[in-house]
Amino acid sequence: MDNDVYGHVNNVVYYSYFDTAVNRYLIEAGALDIHAGAVIGLVVETQCHYFEPLAFPQRIDAGLRVAHQGRSSVRYEVGLFAQGAPMTAACGHFVHVYVDRQTRRPTALPAALQAALQPLHTSA
């Protein structure tokens, strides 16, 4: 998934970066067990706005915040930056609905997830 024929990372890869930023944060915060957790997040909506191209092997920083938290869903907003750049190369959002791993039915956000999300709540 290096550069495409136009010399930059293809647009679909940005969505992978969003997924990685959210899940890495949740795993490191102890709020997500991707292998055995009883509750998992399913993506139900994504959107991305592109401003500057990113290219491999450029290092990329991601900024993450919670824009909305419901009973069983979270809207994350992600900004992708070329390392050290003051402006976003791309920004977008990513909505997870949290479901029971077995039934795939929406479930209330577990306490550990709610605690992990608290520092990500910021104003627009």
Beta strands, then each sheet from edge to edge (+ up, - down):
strand 1: 39-50
strand 2: 60-69
strand 3: 73-82
strand 4: 90-100
sheet 1: 1+ 4- 3+ 2-
end
